[in-house]
Amino acid sequence: MKVTVVRSGGFAGIEQRAESDSVRDPLLARLVDRVDLERVPPPGRIPDQFLYEIDIDGDHATVGEAQLHGPLRELVHHVLGHAR
């Protein structure tokens, strides 16, 4: 399973992109099992917030930093923290 996270926005507008694959990252599958992209709330309109585009094997969602909680937050920070 492949997970891609793109963080954009913020005050400076700098984009950060990272991806991870469960073949090389065994923890990734456990984190993904706890996430339901269909239940991700819309990002809302907050100036200068970070937006996170998340792709899990072709399923997509965009979430604002203010809505990034729980397992989804763990997954995003794990993937961005292990950027390659």
Helices and strands as residue ranges (DSSP letters): E 2-9, E 16-21, H 26-33, G 37-39, E 50-56, E 59-64, G 65-67, H 70-81
